[in-house]
Amino acid sequence: MTRKEFLNEHKLPSTCQFSPSDWRLLASFWHPVARVEDITDKPVEVTLLDKSIVVFRIGQTISAADNHCPHRGAKLSLGYVRNDQLVCAYHGVCFDHSGACTSVPSVTEGSAQPVRMQLPTYPVAERYGLVWVCLNPDPVNALPEVPAFESSDYETFTMPPETWQCSALRHCENFNDTAHIPFIHDGTFGHETAPEIPSYKITETGSGFRRSVQMNIDPRITAEQAKTEPTGALFNYEYVFPFTSIIEISMPGDMGSDWIMDCVSPISAKVSGIFQVKARAFERDPKMTEEIAAYQAMVNGEDRPIVESQYPQKVPLDPKHEKHIPADYWSIYYRRHWKKLGLDQADPSA
């Protein structure tokens, strides 16, 4: 099926909270749905754009498919993998990694197996420890490219996924917002005494945009370290459509760089899965990794209640619907590009 055929023919989930045009636009992008390490010998249910999907591993291959068996609609995530087959728990119907039906146990020996019992599957990719899925067989974008995460010079690890009660655009905009750092993050890496944000330029990349911002922060990387005076650090931001944000924080002196990639998966219109990958070329002790992960969780915990409190939950793309300050240059740019792509943010439940 081509991208055009998909856009014209694919039915939306019955409980869809997106407008039809927004759903079809977002369904054409790659989205993270799970960590690779969490897909083992048991099928896993995930939700993407209000659609229930089963993610399963057969040998070294991870596949994604509709979670409802085409026979009688039971969830395949309640089944199991056996003999390199995904088995439905209801009637034992078996499927291979491509979704082809390989066996219906109730069919007597010598009878023809049902050839139309095909399970719809979706493109899957593995990168940076994450499983990515596109609901459209012809993805509109490529996966993010972050060389630091593929270099042996860096220690890379994935944070435990989280589910936030917010839209993907709200979370993504917050992650890229600079003016909130001195206030929300005063308890971690921010400094309320240094709230000024210098002007910056935005460069388009074809898949998103980049910018660099010099900010005063607390350079500690674990909660155990004592808070210090504001120190200048360079924040190199890259944003990749639809909802991936990468920051390289160039620390002062010889402290090296700290990288974080934040990937948002639109579970529903107002619910988001948060996947984060971190990398560093310093302090590569496993114990330090645990402490840095705990510190990152603290930072996320400072953001979460604020972002989940925002109203409306969907980001208004018309600039007249919210007031703006000079530091909002990135978010205005971001909203303008989503509007140009055709996102309308209409709420079908309103």
N, C-alpha and C positions, 0 to 999 in steps of 0.2 A: 504494500500500500504506500502510495506517495504521500508527501506532506499535505498536498492539496486535497487528496482523497480523504485523508484522516480528518482534516479540518471540516470537510463537508459532511462526513458520514458518521464520525464517532459520537456515540451517545454519551451524554454527561451522566455521572453518578446520580442516582435518584435522590440522594440527600445533599446534592451539590449546593454549596454556599457562595459560589462564584457566579458571576454573570456568564452566559455562554461564551461571549467573546473573550473575556479574561481567562476562562478555563482553557480554551483552545490555544490562546497565546502562551500561557505558562506551561501547558502540557507539551509544548514543542521544545522545551529546554531540558538539559540534564539537571537532576536534583539528587542530593545525597539522601539515602533512606536508612542506612545502617552502617555500623563499623564492620569491616571484614572479619575481625576476630569474633564477632558475635554471631556469625552465620556458621554453625557447626553441623551436627548431624540431625538437627530438628528444624523443620520448616518454621519460618518466622513471619508473623503478620506485621505489615507496615501499612500506613495510610499516606497516600500522596494525592493532593488535590481532591480530597474526599473520596478517593477510590481505594478500596481494600485490595492489597497486593500481597501475594505470598512470595517470600524470598527463600530460596533453598539451594543447598550445595549437593552436587553429584560429582564425586571425585574432586578434581581441582576446579570445576566449573560452577560458578554461582549464576543462578537464573532467577528471573522475576516473571510472575504471571498473575492473571486474575486469580483472586483468592477463592472464588466460588467454582466448585466443580460443575462442568457443563452438563453433567447427568441430572442431578437433583439439587444443585446449588449449595451443598454443604461446604463449609470453609475448609480448604485444603490445609490451612495452617494447623488444623486439629489432627491432621494425618501424620505421616512419617515417611522417611526415606529408607527404602530397603532394596537391595540388589540393583542399585543405580536407577531406581524408579521413585518418583513421588507418588505415594499411595494415599488415596482418599479414605478417610476413616469410616465413611458411611457404607459404601458397597465394595471397597477394595479396588476401584478403578485405578489403573496405573498410567503414569505419563513419564516421558523422558524429558531431558533438559530443554528440548525444543518445544515442548507442549504436545507432542504427538502421543495419542493414546496407544499404549503397547499391550494392554491386557484388560479384559473385563472378566473377572473370575466366574461370574454366573453364566457365561456363555459356554455351552457344552462343547466338548472336544470335537473338532471337525467342522464346527460351525464358523461362519465368517465373523471376525471381530468388527464392531461398529467403526467404519472408517471416518465418520463425520464427528467423532467425539474428540475434537481438537480443543486444546486449552490455549487461549490467547496469551502470548508472551510479549515481553518488552525488551528493548535494548538495555544491556547492563554493561557497566565498566567498573573496574577497580583502580583506584588511584589514591595515594596518600592515606592508605588504611581505611578508606571509605568505599562503600558500595553506592554507585550512582545509577539512577534509572531515568529513562526518558519514555513517556507514554506514547509519544509520536515515533513511528519507525524511522523517521527521517529528521534527526535532531537539528535544530536551527543553530546551535552553538557547539563549540568544542569545550572540552574540560579545561579547567584552569591549569596554567603552567607555572609552577613555582620551583625553579631549579634548586633552591636551598633545601627543599624537602626531599630531594632525590640525591643529594650529595652526601658522601660518607664523612664529610667534615662536620656534619651537623647531627645532633641527637634529636630524633623526632619521636613524638608520641601523640596519641589521640586522647582527648578528654572524654569522660563518660557523657553520652548524649543527654540532652535535657529537652523537655517540652514546655514551651512558654505559651501563655494565653495572650497572644498578640499576633498581629499580621506579620508576614515576612518582611514587608516594606518598613514597618515600624522598627523591628529589631535591626534590620540592616542599616537603616538611617541612624539609629542610636550608636551602633558600633563605629560608624564613620564620623559621628559628631565629635568635635573637639571642645566646644565651649562647656560641656557638662563635666569634663574630667576633673577640674579643680574642686567641684562641689560634690557630685555623687561619689567620687573616688578619693575624697580627702583622707579616708581611713586607710587607703592602700597606696597607690602611686601618684595620686593627685595632690595639689597644694592649693587650698582656698586662698592663700596669701598671694598666689601668682596666677590670677585668672585671665590675663591678657592673651589673646590669640592673634598672632600676626597674620597679615593678608597672605594669600597663597595663590598660585596659578594651577589650573587643571589642564592636563594633557590627555587627549583622547587616544585610545590604543587600538580601536577597532572592535575589541571585545568588552570595552568598558573605559575607565579613565584612571589616571594617576595624579598624585600631588605629593608634595613634601611640606611638612610643617615643623618648625622649630618650636618646641614647648619646654616649659619648666616643669619637671616632675621629680618625684622621689624615686631614685634608681634602684631601690631594693627589689629583690625578686622572690623573697619568701617573707612570711609573716613573722618569722623569728628574728629577722634583722630589724634593728632600730630605725625609726623614721629619721630622715636626714633633712637638711636644708634643700630648697629647690635647686635642681641641677638641670642645665640645658641638655636636651636630647633631640635627635632628629627622627621624626616619625614619617616614614615613607609608606604612603597608602597606595594600594591598588584595588580597584573594584572591578569585578568581572560579572557580567550579566549571567543568570538573573540575580543571584543573591549570595555571591561569594566575595568576601572582603579579606584582604591580606595586609598586614602591617609588619614592616621591619622597623624595629626601634633600635637605632644606632646609639648605643650608650656612650657616655663621655669617657675619654681616656682610652685605656686598653681593655675595657669591659666587654667589648665585642657587640654582637647583634642578637636581639631576641625577636623571633618571628612568631606570628600567630595568624592562622587562617580560620576565619569564621564563615561557616556555610549554613545557610538557612534553608530548610525544607518546608514548603507550604503544605502542612498537613491538611488544613482547611483555610478558609478565608481569614479566620481570626485565631488560628492555632498554628504554632510553628515548632518544627524540630530543629534543635540547635546542635551542630556538629563543629567541633573545634580541633585543629591540629596545631601543635606547637613544635618549634625547632630552635636549637641553640648550639653554638660552638664552644660554649664554656661550661664549667661545672658539670661534667658529664657523668657524675656519680649517680647510680640508681636511686640512692636516698634523696639526692638533690632533686631528681625528677619528681619524686613523690611530693616534696615540699613545694616545688614550683607549681605542680598541678593543684595542690591545696590552695595556694595563693591565687591562682587563676580562678578557682571556684569562688573565692572570696570576692574577687573583682566582679564576676558575673552576678553574684548575689547582691551586690550593690546596685547593679543596673536593673535587675529583673522586676522588683516591685514598681519602679518608676515607669518602665516601658509597659508593663501590664496595666498600669493605671491610665495610660494616655487615651484621650477621647477626641475624635472618633478613632476606633481601632484601625480603620483603614486610612492610610495616608491620603489627605486631600491633595489632588494633583493641581487643582486650580490655585495659583498663588494668592488669590484674594481671600481664601478661606482660613488662612492662619497668618499671624504677623511674623515678621522676619527681622533678624539682626545681621550685621556684616559677616559674622562667623558662619552663617547659614549658607554661604555661597555654594558649598558642595551639595547640600540637600536640595537647593533650588535647581541646580544643574541635574541632579539625579531624578527629581520629579519631572522635570521638563523632558528628559530622555524617555522615561517610561510613558509619558503621554504621547510622545512622538511614535513609540512602538505600537501604540493602540490600546494601552491599558486604560480602562475607564473607571475602575474601582466602584462600579455600581453594586448595590447590595440587593440581591433578589429577595431577601427576607424582609426588606424594609416596606 
